[in-house]
Amino acid sequence: MSIDLCKLVFDTGTLVLIWLVQLVIYPSFLFYSEEDLKHWHIKYTKRISVVVLPLMLAQLIFSGFQVYIAQNLYTIVNLALLIVIWAITFGVFVPIHNGISKNSATKIELVKLVNYNWYRTLLWTIVFALSFFNFISN
C-alpha cells in the first residue's frame, strides 16, 4: 500500500467522522438536560477519543512523512492545515469539552461548539480533497 493511499484512508476516516460530529453529534448536545449531558459527555469523550486520536495521529505522521519525502506545495499545505486543525482542537475544543464535563457549559457554549466546528469541518474537507486529488494524480 502506498503512502498516498494510506494517507487517503486516514483522511477519509476523519472526513466521515467530522461530518458526523458536525451534523449529528454536536447538535444533539443541545437536546440534553445539563445533568444528562454531563453524564453522557464524560462517556462520549472517552469513547470518541479512541477513534479520533488514532486518526489524527496517523494523519499527522503520514503528512510529516510526505513532507520528509518531498517538499512541494501539496505536502507543505497539507501538513500546515493539519497543524492548524490540531491547534484549533486543543486550543478551542478541548476547553469547551472540559467545561461540558464539569457541567459548566451553557447553551451559548454548546451553540459555539457547533458553530466553531464548521472551521474544522471545512479544513478537514480541504485536507481530504487535497489528498484525494494527490492520490488520483499519482
C-alpha positions as CSV (number, residue, x, y, z in Angstrom):
1,M,0.0,0.0,0.0
2,S,1.5,3.4,-1.0
3,I,1.9,6.2,1.5
4,D,-0.5,8.3,-0.6
5,L,-3.2,5.6,-0.3
6,C,-2.6,5.2,3.4
7,K,-2.9,9.0,3.9
8,L,-6.1,9.0,1.8
9,V,-7.6,6.2,4.0
10,F,-7.0,8.2,7.2
11,D,-8.2,11.5,5.6
12,T,-11.4,9.7,4.5
13,G,-11.9,8.5,8.1
14,T,-11.5,12.0,9.5
15,L,-13.8,13.4,6.8
16,V,-16.6,11.0,7.7
17,L,-16.1,11.5,11.4
18,I,-16.0,15.3,11.3
19,W,-19.2,15.4,9.2
20,L,-21.0,13.1,11.7
21,V,-19.8,15.2,14.6
22,Q,-20.9,18.4,12.8
23,L,-24.3,17.2,11.6
24,V,-25.3,14.7,14.3
25,I,-23.3,14.6,17.5
26,Y,-22.6,18.2,18.4
27,P,-26.2,19.4,17.6
28,S,-27.6,16.6,19.7
29,F,-25.9,18.1,22.8
30,L,-28.5,20.8,22.7
31,F,-31.3,18.3,23.4
32,Y,-29.8,17.0,26.7
33,S,-30.6,18.4,30.1
34,E,-27.5,19.8,31.8
35,E,-27.2,16.8,34.1
36,D,-27.8,14.2,31.4
37,L,-25.3,15.9,29.1
38,K,-22.6,15.9,31.8
39,H,-23.1,12.2,32.4
40,W,-23.2,11.3,28.7
41,H,-20.4,13.7,27.7
42,I,-17.9,12.0,30.1
43,K,-18.6,8.7,28.4
44,Y,-18.7,10.2,24.9
45,T,-15.3,11.9,25.2
46,K,-13.6,8.7,26.3
47,R,-15.2,6.7,23.5
48,I,-14.8,9.2,20.7
49,S,-11.1,9.7,21.7
50,V,-10.4,6.0,20.9
51,V,-11.5,6.9,17.3
52,V,-10.3,10.5,16.9
53,L,-6.8,10.3,18.4
54,P,-5.5,7.4,16.2
55,L,-7.0,9.1,13.1
56,M,-5.4,12.4,13.9
57,L,-2.1,10.9,14.8
58,A,-1.9,8.8,11.7
59,Q,-2.8,11.9,9.6
60,L,0.0,13.8,11.2
61,I,2.5,11.0,10.9
62,F,1.7,10.3,7.2
63,S,1.7,14.1,6.4
64,G,5.0,14.5,8.1
65,F,6.5,11.6,6.2
66,Q,5.2,13.0,2.9
67,V,6.9,16.3,3.7
68,Y,10.1,14.4,4.6
69,I,10.0,12.6,1.2
70,A,9.0,15.5,-1.0
71,Q,8.7,19.2,-0.1
72,N,6.1,20.6,-2.5
73,L,3.1,22.7,-2.3
74,Y,0.7,19.8,-1.6
75,T,2.8,18.3,1.2
76,I,3.5,21.6,2.9
77,V,0.0,23.0,2.7
78,N,-1.5,19.6,3.8
79,L,0.8,19.5,6.9
80,A,0.1,23.2,7.7
81,L,-3.7,22.6,7.6
82,L,-3.3,19.6,10.0
83,I,-1.2,21.7,12.4
84,V,-4.0,24.4,12.3
85,I,-6.6,21.7,13.0
86,W,-4.6,20.4,15.9
87,A,-4.2,23.9,17.3
88,I,-7.9,24.6,17.0
89,T,-8.8,21.3,18.5
90,F,-6.6,21.7,21.6
91,G,-6.9,25.4,21.9
92,V,-10.7,25.8,21.4
93,F,-12.5,22.4,21.5
94,V,-10.7,20.7,24.4
95,P,-11.5,23.6,26.8
96,I,-15.2,23.6,25.7
97,H,-15.4,19.9,26.2
98,N,-13.7,20.2,29.6
99,G,-16.4,22.7,30.5
100,I,-19.2,20.4,29.4
101,S,-17.7,17.6,31.5
102,K,-17.6,19.8,34.5
103,N,-21.2,20.8,34.0
104,S,-20.3,24.5,33.4
105,A,-21.2,24.7,29.7
106,T,-24.1,27.0,28.9
107,K,-26.4,26.7,25.9
108,I,-24.4,29.5,24.3
109,E,-21.2,27.4,24.6
110,L,-22.9,24.4,23.1
111,V,-24.0,26.6,20.1
112,K,-20.4,27.8,19.9
113,L,-19.3,24.2,19.8
114,V,-21.4,23.6,16.7
115,N,-20.6,26.9,15.0
116,Y,-16.9,26.8,15.6
117,N,-16.7,23.2,14.5
118,W,-17.6,24.4,10.9
119,Y,-14.0,25.6,10.7
120,R,-12.6,22.2,11.4
121,T,-15.2,20.6,9.2
122,L,-14.1,22.9,6.3
123,L,-10.4,22.3,7.0
124,W,-10.7,18.5,7.2
125,T,-12.8,18.6,4.0
126,I,-10.0,20.5,2.3
127,V,-7.4,18.1,3.6
128,F,-9.4,15.2,2.2
129,A,-9.9,16.9,-1.2
130,L,-6.1,17.6,-1.5
131,S,-5.3,14.1,-0.5
132,F,-7.8,12.7,-3.0
133,F,-6.6,14.8,-5.9
134,N,-3.0,14.0,-5.0
135,F,-3.8,10.3,-5.0
136,I,-5.6,10.2,-8.3
137,S,-2.9,12.4,-10.0
138,N,-0.1,10.0,-9.0
